[in-house]
Amino acid sequence: MANDGFDFSPGAQIPIQGSGAGMVATSAIASAAYRDSPVEEILKANSEWHQSKVEEGASKLFKSGYFKPNLGEAFSRAVTERMLGGARAALIQSFGTDSQTVVEHCLSAIRLRKARDTQLTLVTAVFGVLFLPGMLLWVLAFRLRDALNRSKDAAFKALGTLVLVVFGGLAVVALVALPVSGIAGLYLRGAIVAPVIGWLIAKRIAEKSARDMRTRWEGLLSGAGVAAKIPEAVPKNPSETTREALRQGLEKLSAEQQSNSAFYAGPKGILGMGTRWGSWQLAEELTSKDPTKDFHQFRSWDLIRVIHDQLKMLERGPLNTGGFPKPSVTHWIVSPVGENADSVTRPAGEDVATFQVKPHEIQRICNHQQFGSGARHYLGVQFVLWDGQLVLTMMITVTVLHETLRIEVTGHALGPVHGLFTTKPEAKTRTVNKTVRFWETRKINLPLVDAKEVIRLALRAPLTWYPPLLDYLGGKIVLPEPFGLRHAWAAKPWNHRFMADDAMRAATPVLRVVHSAALKVLAENGVDTERFDNRSMVLSGLVQDAAPRKADIYDA
């Protein structure tokens, strides 16, 4: 690939949290890296077109959850592997979101967990591995209790607690009345007590980490400006190849997110921009205004260039009413891919530099690739609204076939981040019956970290340094492909009244600016614009339809 094997930046820099119009959406997605929810929660954010999967681990202990990751652990691992992996496939742009900031938070969460796991590993080694027989017996007791607690029968659940109480009682009896003396007796007594002491220490470490993670989770959603600290991305000398590779991976990620190539996946719309909800086509015959001579020759690029300049003026209006924010106007090279394609390939070669198709190639495609195979040129005007929660993109393409000029304007809308990512942490509670008024219920607070969670973290801790083994034993999140952080978990904008209004309102002025610019160029080149004028007026009425359509799903 032409895009691999070179540096994108002037030197080592400390990654910092980005800022801008998309920080609400960015922070919402980044907050998933710090969550302690069950990993299956990610499935709630699946959409009609993009679906994550939770792959179960191979360990027989998986059903007890002792090696199973939580949402934050699995999310951080999956995102960093997919977006920074050495031989990763192409990524889809995350419009309205700072992908690098999300990845930095995932790296920061991984670093915090590694620091916690280092402490837990030391505790496990001293109080567990050195007293392995006792640790195995205690784990077996908890395993038996968990197996009984999974039963729907209340009697079996009570039996599970009873088993643990009986085991604890036997441990106390053995501790006092153990018939073995000397070093062997001391070791056996230590094997009974040490795992309990280790569990208490591990519980304090786990609770401190859980509180820190939840503070960051809530801080991101509250706009507290939680910074992602990843010093391992800043190489201190040339020999630190791992740090340098990570730094270059982040720079490459940022460069790819600025690419001007996109992919059209049939009914899914343009990946990253959302489905196409509206389409308006102005197609009429090119005839000379003066019957005695031909009109002046022009190309599609001549029209596109004027339309481009006029679209940049959308933020200006005759009245001081706020109106449009400053739009992003970009020339796109769009390639077709299958609706169910599991990967995409970006353009490469001498006409591409740092993921950007060069201007001369854009102009060539605009003028000559209008029919048959190959990528097509689109001019896009994009608005990032609602702090990145709504991305509106209007795409314009101009084609000339024989004597017919066609100007097509299509609307794409990418909705807000799924509500799962905007939920703040809540205290763990359980509903129980009141003691006296037994017909009434009340909520009681549960420990932030329970006994099962302490055991899970302690068992996973020594394996943290080799994540593939943890993936194999406990399972992982499989991200939807082709993957992009933003569109993978976007909800429909039409369920939000004001977002839907914004999408519908943007279409009319964009369409009129495009038609006005095009008619100006046609008139300057001696083309009869009467039919174009009439057709433009008809489309101005049609674009005011009050309902969006599934424009990419044809009833054929």
Buried (B, 14 or more C-beta within 10 A) or exposed (E): EBBEEEEBEEEEEEBEBBEEBBBBBBBBBBBBBBBBBBBEBBBEBBBEBBEBEBBEBEBEBBEBBBBBBBBBBBBBBBBBBBBBEEEBBBBBBBBBBBBBBBBBBBBBBBBBBEEBBBBBBBBBEBBBEBBEEBBEBBBEBBBBBBBBBEEEEEEEBEBBEEBBEEBBEEBEEBEEEBEEEEEEEEBBBBBBBBBEBBBEBBBEBBBEBBEEBBBBBBBBBEEEEBBBBBEBBBBEEEEBEEBBBBBBBBBBBBBBBEBBBBBBBBBBBBBBBBBBBBEBEBBBEBBBBEEEEEBEEBBBBBBBBBBBEBBBEBEEEEEEEEEBEEBBBBBBBBBEBEEEBEEBBBBEEEBBEBBBBBEEBBBBBBBEBBEEEEBBBBBBBBBBBBBBBBBBBBBBBBBBEEEEBBBBBBBBBBBBBBEBBBBEBEEEEEEEEEEEEEEEEEEEEEEBBEBBBBBBBBBBBBBBEEBEBBBBBBBBBBBBBBBBBBBBBBBBBBEBEEBBEBBBEBBBBBBBBBBEBBBBBBBEBBBBBEBBBEBBEEBBEEBEEEEBEEBBEEEE
